[in-house]
Amino acid sequence: MAAQTPIGAALYTHFGLNSVDYETNILVESGRAWLKSEGSIRIFERLGFPWSLVTVARLLPRPIRDWLYEIIARNRLRWFGARETCYLPDPSEADRFIG
């Protein structure tokens, strides 16, 4: 969900996050917000093999992981391209998304 939506803005406020400088990826899990590299690692972990192999990145200290995360986040559209339209889940996946 976009941070600019009412639910997104409420989540930013609830977790005390900067509502002007948006994080590129936030995972809310069991009432806790996971940011940057840890949020991404947790997402990959739940995708199963082979994606779960990304968890080996936890061997790196968090400041280094977050630095690498920020490099990827800044360059992701240039490296991986952008979509013309937003992703819309099919009805079988709808319960995995908020809003």
N, C-alpha and C positions, 0 to 999 in steps of 0.2 A: 504494500500500500504506500502511496506517496505521503511524504512528510507534510505536504501542504493540505491534506484533507483534514477535516475536523478530528477524526480518530488519530491520525498521524500527529497532529499538533498536540493532542491530549497526551499521547504516549511520550513525546519529547518533554512536555512539562512534567509528567509524572516521574520520569527517570532523571530529571534535572539536566537534560541535554541542551546544547546550544541550538536554539530554534532559528538561527540565522545561517550558521555554518553547518549545513546538514552532513551527517555521516552518510557514507555511500551504502552501508549495509549494517542493519541492526537486527539481531535475532532476539526475540522475546521468548523466553523459555522458562516455564515454571515461575513466572513472576519476576524474572531477572532479565536485564538487557545485556546482551553480549555484543561487543563492538569490534570493529576492524578484524584483525586476523583471527581472534578467538571465535567470533561469530561465524566467520566463514568456515573455519575448521570444523565447528560443530555441525554446520549444515552439510558439509562434505561427508562427515562421519556418519550421518543418518542416511545418506544416499546409498550406502553399501559399497561392496567391492565393485570396481577398482577405486572409486572415488574416496573411499575411507582411508586409503593409503596416505592421503594428505595429512592425516594426523601425525605422521612422523615429523611434521614441521614444528610440533610442540617441543622438540629437542632444542630448538633455537630459543634464545631469550626473547621475551615478549617485545621489548623495544626494537629488536632486529626484525621480528615477524611483522610488527606494525609498520615499520619503515618499508619493508618489501610490499606489504599490502597497499600502502599509499602510492607506491610507484605503479603497481598494477592498476589500482583504481583510477589514477590520473591518465593512464594510457590505454585503458581497456577498449574504448571506442576506436581508437586508431589501430590497435592490434587485432581486435576481434570483430570490428564493424558494428554498425547500428542497424536496428530493425526499422522498417518504415511504419509499422504499426505496433501497438502494445500487445504483449502476449495475453491471450484470453484462455483460461483453463477450460477444458471440456467439463461437462457436468459431473463426471466421475471423479474429478480432482477438485471441484469447487470447495469442498469442505476443508481444504488445506490452505485456503487464502482468506484474508480478512478484507472485507469491503469489496 
